[in-house]
Amino acid sequence: MNILIPIITLVLGLVGGFFIARKYMMDYFKNNPPVNEDMLRTMMMQMGQKPSEKKIKQMMASMKVQSERANKKK
């Protein structure tokens, strides 16, 4: 019993910690997407394209739709 209880507690703590950390990171990335409009504008300029506001808004909208689809699959 003295060996079994700490092992079970450790396993439950690891599993619980994993799911809590996963939930926290998913919420963080949902509220703070890793790519924003300024980054898209910079990337397009580096690729030699002239970024228009319409094109940037379209790309952000398509990225948002893709992330929502990925979240629904999970």
N, C-alpha and C positions, 0 to 999 in steps of 0.2 A: 504494500500500500504506500509506503514511503517513497518508492521509486515511481509508481504508476501515476499518482496525482500530479507531481511536477511535470511529467512528460505530457499528460493530457492537457494541462494548463498551458504549457508552451505551445503545443500544436494549435489549440483553440485561439491563443493570442496571435500567433502568426497568421492564421486564416482570417481572423477578424481584422487584423491590421492591414492585410492585403486588400480586402474589400473596402475598408474605410479609405485607404489611400487612393484606390482606383476611383471611387466615387468623387473624392475631393478633386483629383486631377481632371476628371471628365467635366465637372462643373467649372473648374478654373478655365479650361480651354474653351468651353462653351461661352463663357462670359468675356474671355480675353483671347480672341483668335490669334494664332501666331503670325498671320499675315494681315497687314492692314493696307489701306489705300496708298499710303506713302511708299510702302515697300513695293507694291505693284508698279507704281509710277517709276520708281528707281530702276526696277528690273526691266521694264519696257524701254526706258531710255538707254540702258546698257546694251540691250539687244538691237538698238538702232531704230526703234519705232517711236513715233511721236504719240505719246499717250493722250487721248482725248478723255474728257470726263465721262462721256457716254460709255466708252469702251471699258474704263476702269469700273464703273458701276455695274456693267454687265458681268465682268469677271468676278467681282465680289458677290453678286447675286448667285452666279453659278457655283461658286465655292460654298456658299451658304446652303444651297440646295443639296450639294454632294455631301456635306457634313451631316445634314439632317437625315439623308437616306442611310448613311453609314450608322447613325445612331439608332434608327428604326430597325435595322437588321440585327442589332445586338440585343 
